[in-house]
Amino acid sequence: MKGQWTNIYSGDLPLRSWWVDSGDECEYISIVLPEVFGINHWIRSFSEKLAKQNVPVLALPLYGRTAPKLDLAYSEEDLKLSRHHKNLTTSKNIIKDISAALNWVKEKYPKKKISIVGFCFGGHAAVIASLLK
């Protein structure tokens, strides 16, 4: 399964997200929240592997306001840049953006259960998301 870029809107802000649709066979859909390096090759690859298990996946960026196309590797310089954007990200914005993603998913698949998977900083964001209804 090959993913594609799609925009999810948090208010007027487009969030460049990675979408992999696996069809309608699974009762779940997953929102993937990336580590500090953005929606990079590893996050896209993980999303596509999960979709091969018949789980549609939406990988949502956490830095949509400061680095909407962040796609870093794992060098020290990349880590420094990613931490800069992490420090500019607020819980309020995380809640807004995850709420927008949840609404997008619910519109597309109203009867599916939604899981949220987070890596590193995305795990922190997933805990925040667990407080949403």
N, C-alpha and C positions, 0 to 999 in steps of 0.2 A: 504494500500500500504506500502510495506516495502522497505526502502532505502538500499543502499549498498555503500561501499567505492569505489572510483575510483580515479585515478590520472589524473590531468590536468597538462600539462607541460607549465611552464613559462620559456622558453629557455630550459635549461637542468634540471631545478629544478622541481621535482614532487610536486604538491600541492595536498595533500590528502583531497579530497572533498567528500561530501555526495551527492549522486545522487538518486533521486526518479523519475522514469519514469512512467508517468500516461497514456501513450499511445499517440495517434495522434489526439485526439478529439478536443483539445483546440487550439485556434490560438495564444496563449501566452506560453511563458516559463519564469520562474523566476529564477534569480540568487539571492541567499540570502547571505548577508554579516553579519557575526555574531557579537555579542557584544564582549567585551574584554575577555570573558571566553572561546572563541574558539568554535569549532563545538561540543558543549556538548549535553547532553540529550535533553535539551529544544529546541535547534536549530534543531536537528534531528526530534524531535516530531512535531515542527511547520512545517517543510518541508514535512513530511508525511501527515499532516492534509491538507496542501495546495494541495498536489498531489491528495488527495481524491476528490478535486474539479476539477479534470481533468487538472491540471496545472503541467507539469513536473518542477522539482526543482533541482537546483544545488547549494548546500551550499559550499561556497568557503572560505578556511581559510585565515586569514589576517596575520598570523605569520608563514608562510611557511618556512621562512629562520631561525628563531630562536626557534620555538617550533612547528614543523610540525604536531604533534599529540595532540596538546593542547585540553584538554577536562576537564574543571574545573567546580566545583560547585560554590556556592555563599558565601563562608566564607570570613572572612577578610584576611586570609592567601592567599586564591585563588585570591582575588582582588589584593593583593600586587604583586603576581607573574604575573598576567595578565597585570598589569600596567607596569611592567618591560618590558615585550615583546612589549607592545604598544609603549613605548618610543624608542624601537629599530626599529620600523617600519617607513619607509619613504614614502612620497607621490609618489616618483619615483617607488618604489617597488609595491605600491598599484596599480598604473597605469599599470605596467607590468603584474601583476597577473590578474587584472580584464580584461585587453585586451586579455590575454590568455584564460580566461573563455569565453569571448564573442566569440572568434574565434572557440572554441570547440563547443559552442552551435550552432553557425551559420553553422558549418559543419554538425552537427547532425540533425538540424532542419532549413534548409535554408529559409523556407518561414514563420516561426513563428516570431511574435513580441517578443521582449525581455523586461522584466521589471526587475528592480533591487530593492530589498528590503533590507534595512539595519537597524540594531538595535544597539543603543548606538554608539560605535566606528564604527560599520558597517554603521551607518547612515552618519558619516563623510566620510567614504570611498565611499558611494553611491553618495554623492555630488561631490566628485572628479571624479567618473565614469561618471557623467552626462556631463562632459566636453569632453568625448571621442566620437568619431564618429563611 
